[in-house]
């Protein structure tokens, strides 16, 4: 899941070298934190959070076969 978020985020931003994705496992829950440059924050979130919601939807769909709950946090 970490790689999926990283690929999507790097495709969206102007400074892909500043994209950092970390993954924390807490039992069956996985928290993926996405860090981007301050100037790219709007591109990752999108108007009314639509892009952020789409990223979360894709990750949850991809993780459904692993029976894990994945949360994506944009920091």
PyMOL commands that place a pseudoatom at each C-alpha (Angstrom):
pseudoatom trace, name=CA, resn=UNK, resi=1, chain=A, elem=C, hetatm=0, pos=[0.000, 0.000, 0.000]
pseudoatom trace, name=CA, resn=UNK, resi=2, chain=A, elem=C, hetatm=0, pos=[2.877, 2.328, 0.783]
pseudoatom trace, name=CA, resn=UNK, resi=3, chain=A, elem=C, hetatm=0, pos=[4.197, 2.038, -2.764]
pseudoatom trace, name=CA, resn=UNK, resi=4, chain=A, elem=C, hetatm=0, pos=[0.759, 2.724, -4.250]
pseudoatom trace, name=CA, resn=UNK, resi=5, chain=A, elem=C, hetatm=0, pos=[0.357, 5.962, -2.298]
pseudoatom trace, name=CA, resn=UNK, resi=6, chain=A, elem=C, hetatm=0, pos=[3.892, 7.022, -3.190]
pseudoatom trace, name=CA, resn=UNK, resi=7, chain=A, elem=C, hetatm=0, pos=[3.399, 6.485, -6.938]
pseudoatom trace, name=CA, resn=UNK, resi=8, chain=A, elem=C, hetatm=0, pos=[0.101, 8.367, -6.983]
pseudoatom trace, name=CA, resn=UNK, resi=9, chain=A, elem=C, hetatm=0, pos=[1.453, 11.268, -4.908]
pseudoatom trace, name=CA, resn=UNK, resi=10, chain=A, elem=C, hetatm=0, pos=[4.606, 11.657, -7.012]
pseudoatom trace, name=CA, resn=UNK, resi=11, chain=A, elem=C, hetatm=0, pos=[2.474, 11.842, -10.159]
pseudoatom trace, name=CA, resn=UNK, resi=12, chain=A, elem=C, hetatm=0, pos=[0.426, 14.710, -8.698]
pseudoatom trace, name=CA, resn=UNK, resi=13, chain=A, elem=C, hetatm=0, pos=[3.049, 17.044, -7.220]
pseudoatom trace, name=CA, resn=UNK, resi=14, chain=A, elem=C, hetatm=0, pos=[5.612, 19.479, -8.659]
pseudoatom trace, name=CA, resn=UNK, resi=15, chain=A, elem=C, hetatm=0, pos=[8.366, 18.347, -6.260]
pseudoatom trace, name=CA, resn=UNK, resi=16, chain=A, elem=C, hetatm=0, pos=[8.293, 14.517, -6.265]
pseudoatom trace, name=CA, resn=UNK, resi=17, chain=A, elem=C, hetatm=0, pos=[11.637, 14.329, -4.477]
pseudoatom trace, name=CA, resn=UNK, resi=18, chain=A, elem=C, hetatm=0, pos=[9.969, 15.738, -1.347]
pseudoatom trace, name=CA, resn=UNK, resi=19, chain=A, elem=C, hetatm=0, pos=[7.275, 13.050, -1.158]
pseudoatom trace, name=CA, resn=UNK, resi=20, chain=A, elem=C, hetatm=0, pos=[7.740, 10.861, 1.918]
pseudoatom trace, name=CA, resn=UNK, resi=21, chain=A, elem=C, hetatm=0, pos=[5.405, 7.987, 2.761]
pseudoatom trace, name=CA, resn=UNK, resi=22, chain=A, elem=C, hetatm=0, pos=[5.566, 6.145, 6.088]
pseudoatom trace, name=CA, resn=UNK, resi=23, chain=A, elem=C, hetatm=0, pos=[3.584, 3.114, 7.165]
pseudoatom trace, name=CA, resn=UNK, resi=24, chain=A, elem=C, hetatm=0, pos=[2.635, 2.216, 10.743]
pseudoatom trace, name=CA, resn=UNK, resi=25, chain=A, elem=C, hetatm=0, pos=[1.029, -1.101, 11.631]
pseudoatom trace, name=CA, resn=UNK, resi=26, chain=A, elem=C, hetatm=0, pos=[-1.260, -1.289, 14.651]
pseudoatom trace, name=CA, resn=UNK, resi=27, chain=A, elem=C, hetatm=0, pos=[-2.662, -4.810, 14.738]
pseudoatom trace, name=CA, resn=UNK, resi=28, chain=A, elem=C, hetatm=0, pos=[-4.928, -5.191, 11.696]
pseudoatom trace, name=CA, resn=UNK, resi=29, chain=A, elem=C, hetatm=0, pos=[-4.969, -1.424, 11.159]
pseudoatom trace, name=CA, resn=UNK, resi=30, chain=A, elem=C, hetatm=0, pos=[-2.395, 0.241, 8.934]
pseudoatom trace, name=CA, resn=UNK, resi=31, chain=A, elem=C, hetatm=0, pos=[-1.839, 3.991, 8.962]
pseudoatom trace, name=CA, resn=UNK, resi=32, chain=A, elem=C, hetatm=0, pos=[-0.106, 5.476, 5.926]
pseudoatom trace, name=CA, resn=UNK, resi=33, chain=A, elem=C, hetatm=0, pos=[1.216, 9.006, 6.381]
pseudoatom trace, name=CA, resn=UNK, resi=34, chain=A, elem=C, hetatm=0, pos=[1.875, 11.109, 3.296]
pseudoatom trace, name=CA, resn=UNK, resi=35, chain=A, elem=C, hetatm=0, pos=[4.237, 14.081, 3.618]
pseudoatom trace, name=CA, resn=UNK, resi=36, chain=A, elem=C, hetatm=0, pos=[4.564, 16.514, 0.690]
pseudoatom trace, name=CA, resn=UNK, resi=37, chain=A, elem=C, hetatm=0, pos=[6.043, 19.982, 0.206]
pseudoatom trace, name=CA, resn=UNK, resi=38, chain=A, elem=C, hetatm=0, pos=[3.874, 22.815, 1.519]
pseudoatom trace, name=CA, resn=UNK, resi=39, chain=A, elem=C, hetatm=0, pos=[3.430, 24.197, -1.986]
pseudoatom trace, name=CA, resn=UNK, resi=40, chain=A, elem=C, hetatm=0, pos=[2.098, 20.822, -3.195]
pseudoatom trace, name=CA, resn=UNK, resi=41, chain=A, elem=C, hetatm=0, pos=[-0.414, 20.313, -0.393]
pseudoatom trace, name=CA, resn=UNK, resi=42, chain=A, elem=C, hetatm=0, pos=[-3.303, 21.736, -2.409]
pseudoatom trace, name=CA, resn=UNK, resi=43, chain=A, elem=C, hetatm=0, pos=[-2.583, 19.448, -5.344]
pseudoatom trace, name=CA, resn=UNK, resi=44, chain=A, elem=C, hetatm=0, pos=[-2.716, 16.355, -3.143]
pseudoatom trace, name=CA, resn=UNK, resi=45, chain=A, elem=C, hetatm=0, pos=[-5.877, 17.433, -1.318]
pseudoatom trace, name=CA, resn=UNK, resi=46, chain=A, elem=C, hetatm=0, pos=[-7.724, 18.879, -4.326]
pseudoatom trace, name=CA, resn=UNK, resi=47, chain=A, elem=C, hetatm=0, pos=[-10.843, 21.018, -4.422]
pseudoatom trace, name=CA, resn=UNK, resi=48, chain=A, elem=C, hetatm=0, pos=[-13.084, 20.131, -1.481]
pseudoatom trace, name=CA, resn=UNK, resi=49, chain=A, elem=C, hetatm=0, pos=[-10.782, 17.171, -0.724]
pseudoatom trace, name=CA, resn=UNK, resi=50, chain=A, elem=C, hetatm=0, pos=[-11.762, 15.224, -3.819]
pseudoatom trace, name=CA, resn=UNK, resi=51, chain=A, elem=C, hetatm=0, pos=[-8.268, 14.000, -4.717]
pseudoatom trace, name=CA, resn=UNK, resi=52, chain=A, elem=C, hetatm=0, pos=[-7.513, 13.010, -1.122]
pseudoatom trace, name=CA, resn=UNK, resi=53, chain=A, elem=C, hetatm=0, pos=[-10.787, 11.099, -0.994]
pseudoatom trace, name=CA, resn=UNK, resi=54, chain=A, elem=C, hetatm=0, pos=[-9.969, 9.368, -4.291]
pseudoatom trace, name=CA, resn=UNK, resi=55, chain=A, elem=C, hetatm=0, pos=[-6.540, 8.305, -2.982]
pseudoatom trace, name=CA, resn=UNK, resi=56, chain=A, elem=C, hetatm=0, pos=[-8.146, 6.885, 0.162]
pseudoatom trace, name=CA, resn=UNK, resi=57, chain=A, elem=C, hetatm=0, pos=[-10.764, 5.039, -1.907]
pseudoatom trace, name=CA, resn=UNK, resi=58, chain=A, elem=C, hetatm=0, pos=[-8.164, 3.428, -4.163]
pseudoatom trace, name=CA, resn=UNK, resi=59, chain=A, elem=C, hetatm=0, pos=[-6.034, 2.346, -1.200]
pseudoatom trace, name=CA, resn=UNK, resi=60, chain=A, elem=C, hetatm=0, pos=[-9.024, 0.885, 0.650]
pseudoatom trace, name=CA, resn=UNK, resi=61, chain=A, elem=C, hetatm=0, pos=[-10.074, -1.027, -2.462]
pseudoatom trace, name=CA, resn=UNK, resi=62, chain=A, elem=C, hetatm=0, pos=[-6.562, -2.403, -2.904]
pseudoatom trace, name=CA, resn=UNK, resi=63, chain=A, elem=C, hetatm=0, pos=[-6.330, -3.407, 0.761]
pseudoatom trace, name=CA, resn=UNK, resi=64, chain=A, elem=C, hetatm=0, pos=[-9.694, -5.163, 0.908]
pseudoatom trace, name=CA, resn=UNK, resi=65, chain=A, elem=C, hetatm=0, pos=[-8.182, -8.444, -0.285]
pseudoatom trace, name=CA, resn=UNK, resi=66, chain=A, elem=C, hetatm=0, pos=[-5.697, -8.385, 2.631]
pseudoatom trace, name=CA, resn=UNK, resi=67, chain=A, elem=C, hetatm=0, pos=[-8.464, -8.037, 5.257]
pseudoatom trace, name=CA, resn=UNK, resi=68, chain=A, elem=C, hetatm=0, pos=[-6.714, -4.975, 6.656]
pseudoatom trace, name=CA, resn=UNK, resi=69, chain=A, elem=C, hetatm=0, pos=[-8.074, -1.534, 7.447]
pseudoatom trace, name=CA, resn=UNK, resi=70, chain=A, elem=C, hetatm=0, pos=[-5.911, 1.159, 5.880]
pseudoatom trace, name=CA, resn=UNK, resi=71, chain=A, elem=C, hetatm=0, pos=[-6.110, 4.863, 6.732]
pseudoatom trace, name=CA, resn=UNK, resi=72, chain=A, elem=C, hetatm=0, pos=[-4.292, 7.486, 4.677]
pseudoatom trace, name=CA, resn=UNK, resi=73, chain=A, elem=C, hetatm=0, pos=[-3.313, 10.662, 6.502]
pseudoatom trace, name=CA, resn=UNK, resi=74, chain=A, elem=C, hetatm=0, pos=[-1.959, 13.669, 4.645]
pseudoatom trace, name=CA, resn=UNK, resi=75, chain=A, elem=C, hetatm=0, pos=[0.434, 15.496, 6.951]
for i in range(1, 75): cmd.bond("trace and resi %d" % i, "trace and resi %d" % (i + 1))
show_as sticks, trace
zoom trace
